[in-house]
Amino acid sequence: MTGAAWDGGPLPAGDALRAALCDPAARPRLVRAAVVDAAFAAEVDGWVPALLADPDPQARGAALLLAQALCGRHHAARISAALRDDAAALVGIADPAQPGQTLALSALRYLVSIPGPRHRAARPGIQASLAHPELRVEAWRAMADDEPEAVLPHVAALLRAAPELADPVATRFALVHTAHVEAAAAEVAGLPEATRRAFGAALEKHLKRIFAVKRWVACRRILFGK
C-alpha cells in the first residue's frame, strides 16, 4: 500500500514513513491506514523497535502509541525490558504522543492492556514498575491478584503515597494471599497510625470472615503491639 493514495494523500515509505510516524499531525492518518491494510501495518509496525531505541521522546512516544494502536503483542518483551533496564529514559519524561502521561506510564499501560498482561514477556516490566512512584499504583493493580511476593516489598511505599488504598490492599491480602498477611502487616507497621488502623480494620473484618482469627491476632500485634 506504500506509495498509494489513501485518505487524501500518498503514503510515505522508508525514512519518510519514519519521520511521518513521529509527526503528531501526520501520524493519525497513517495509523488509520495501518488498521485497514495488513501490508502497510507491517511496514508501520516494523519501525517500532527503532523508534523505541531512539532517545528522542517524540520517537519513543510514537513507538509506544503504535504498539498499542496496532495491538503489537510481540513488542511486549522489548517494552518490558525498557521499563526494567532503562527506566531512567522513560520515568518522569512527558509522552508527546499521549499528553497527560509519561513515557513510562504509556509503556506500563501497553503491557497491562495487551492480551494476557501477566504473560512471561510482560511481567518483568510490570514488576519493575512497582519501584517507581508514578507507576506503583497501576503496577499493583496489575499484579495484586497473583504476585504477592513481588508486591510485598512495595506495600509500605504504596500506602505511604496512597493511604486510601489501605482497605483494598488489606482485603486482597486477607482474602487472596492469606498466607502472606502477617508479612503484609509487618510492611505496614511503620506507617502512620491512621493508615495502620484502616489496614487493620479491613484485615480484622475479612480474616474473621474466613475464620482466620489467629492470623488476625498475629497481625494486630504486629500493627499495634497488642
C-alpha positions in Angstrom: 0.0 0.0 0.0 3.0 2.3 0.4 3.0 5.0 -2.3 -0.7 4.6 -2.9 -3.1 7.4 -2.2 -5.1 6.9 0.9 -7.4 9.4 2.8 -6.3 12.4 0.9 -2.6 11.7 0.1 0.1 9.2 -0.7 1.5 7.0 2.0 5.2 7.6 2.7 7.9 4.9 2.7 11.3 4.3 4.2 12.8 7.2 6.2 9.9 9.4 5.1 7.5 7.0 6.8 9.6 7.0 10.0 9.6 10.8 10.1 5.8 10.9 9.5 5.2 8.5 12.3 6.9 10.9 14.7 4.8 13.8 13.4 1.7 14.3 15.6 -0.1 15.9 12.6 0.7 13.1 10.1 0.5 10.1 12.4 -3.3 9.6 12.8 -3.8 9.2 9.1 -1.1 6.6 8.9 -2.4 4.7 11.9 -5.9 4.6 10.3 -4.3 3.3 7.1 -2.4 0.6 9.0 -5.6 -0.5 10.8 -7.3 -1.3 7.5 -4.3 -2.6 5.5 -2.2 -5.5 6.7 0.7 -4.8 4.4 1.0 -1.2 5.5 0.5 -2.2 9.1 3.6 -4.5 8.8 5.6 -1.5 7.4 4.5 0.7 10.3 5.0 -1.9 12.9 8.5 -2.6 11.6 9.6 0.9 12.7 8.6 0.3 16.4 11.9 -1.2 17.6 14.0 1.6 16.0 11.7 4.3 17.4 11.7 2.8 20.8 15.5 2.8 20.8 15.7 6.5 19.7 16.5 8.8 22.7 14.0 11.4 21.3 10.8 11.4 23.4 8.8 12.0 20.2 10.2 8.8 18.7 9.7 6.8 21.9 6.2 8.1 22.3 5.3 7.2 18.8 6.7 3.7 19.2 4.5 3.1 22.3 1.4 4.6 20.7 1.9 2.4 17.5 2.5 -0.7 19.5 -0.8 -0.2 21.3 -2.8 1.0 18.3 -1.8 -2.0 16.2 -2.1 -4.4 19.1 1.5 -5.4 18.8 1.7 -8.0 21.5 5.0 -9.2 20.0 6.7 -5.9 21.3 5.9 -6.9 24.9 9.4 -8.3 25.7 11.2 -5.2 24.2 9.0 -2.7 26.0 9.1 -4.7 29.2 12.9 -4.8 29.1 13.0 -1.0 28.6 11.0 -0.5 31.8 13.1 -2.9 33.7 16.6 -1.9 32.4 16.3 1.6 31.1 13.6 3.2 33.2 15.5 6.5 33.6 14.8 7.1 29.9 11.1 6.8 30.4 10.2 7.7 34.0 9.2 11.3 34.6 9.5 12.2 30.9 6.3 13.5 29.3 5.0 11.5 26.4 4.4 13.8 23.5 2.2 11.2 21.7 -0.1 10.7 24.7 -0.4 14.0 26.6 -1.0 13.9 30.3 1.2 10.8 31.0 4.8 9.9 31.0 6.6 7.6 28.6 6.9 5.1 31.5 3.2 5.2 32.2 2.5 4.7 28.5 4.8 1.7 28.5 3.2 0.2 31.5 -0.3 0.7 30.2 0.7 -1.0 27.0 1.9 -4.0 28.9 -1.2 -4.2 31.1 -3.6 -3.7 28.2 -2.4 -6.3 25.8 -4.0 -9.8 26.0 -2.5 -11.8 28.9 -0.9 -8.8 30.7 1.0 -11.1 33.1 2.4 -13.4 30.5 6.1 -14.1 30.7 7.3 -11.3 28.4 5.3 -8.5 30.1 5.8 -9.5 33.7 9.4 -8.1 34.2 8.4 -4.6 33.2 5.2 -4.6 35.2 7.1 -5.8 38.3 9.9 -3.3 37.8 7.2 -0.5 37.7 6.5 -1.2 41.4 9.7 0.6 42.2 8.6 3.9 40.7 6.1 6.2 42.4 4.4 7.3 39.2 3.7 3.7 38.2 3.3 1.9 41.5 -0.5 2.1 41.8 -1.2 0.8 38.3 1.5 -1.9 38.6 0.0 -3.0 41.9 -3.4 -3.3 40.4 -2.0 -5.4 37.6 -0.1 -7.7 39.9 -2.0 -7.8 43.1 -4.0 -10.9 42.3 -1.2 -13.3 41.6 2.2 -11.8 42.5 2.2 -11.3 46.3 5.9 -11.9 46.8 6.7 -9.2 44.2 4.2 -6.7 45.7 5.1 -7.2 49.3 8.4 -5.1 49.4 6.5 -2.1 47.9 3.4 -2.2 50.2 4.7 0.4 52.6 5.7 2.8 49.8 2.4 2.2 48.0 0.3 3.1 51.1 2.5 6.0 52.1 1.8 7.6 48.8 -1.8 6.4 48.5 -3.2 5.7 52.1 -6.7 5.4 50.6 -5.6 2.1 49.3 -5.1 0.6 52.8 -8.6 -1.1 52.7 -8.3 -2.7 49.2 -4.7 -3.8 49.8 -5.5 -5.4 53.2 -8.6 -7.0 51.7 -6.5 -8.5 48.9 -4.0 -10.0 51.3 -6.6 -11.2 53.7 -8.8 -13.0 51.1 -6.5 -13.8 48.2 -3.0 -14.1 49.8 -3.9 -15.2 53.3 -0.6 -17.0 53.8 1.3 -13.6 53.3 -1.0 -11.5 55.5 1.4 -11.3 58.5 4.2 -10.3 56.1 2.0 -7.5 54.7 1.2 -6.3 58.3 4.9 -6.1 59.0 5.4 -3.9 55.9 2.7 -1.6 57.1 3.8 -1.5 60.8 5.9 1.6 60.3 3.3 3.7 58.7 1.2 6.4 60.3 -1.5 5.3 62.8 -4.4 6.3 60.5 -3.1 4.1 57.7 -2.4 1.2 60.1 -5.9 1.5 61.6 -7.5 1.4 58.1 -5.4 -1.5 57.1 -6.1 -3.3 60.4 -9.8 -2.7 60.2 -10.0 -4.4 56.8 -7.8 -7.3 58.0 -10.0 -7.8 61.0 -13.2 -7.8 59.0 -12.0 -10.3 56.4 -9.8 -12.6 58.4 -12.6 -13.1 60.9 -15.0 -13.7 58.0 -12.8 -16.6 56.8 -12.3 -17.8 60.4 -8.6 -16.9 60.4 -8.8 -15.4 63.9 -5.3 -16.5 64.9 -3.9 -14.7 61.9 -5.8 -11.5 62.8 -4.4 -11.7 66.4 -0.9 -12.0 65.0 -1.5 -9.1 62.6 -2.9 -6.9 65.4 0.2 -7.5 67.5 2.4 -6.6 64.5 0.4 -3.4 63.7 -0.4 -2.2 67.2 1.7 -4.1 69.6 -1.2 -5.7 71.4 
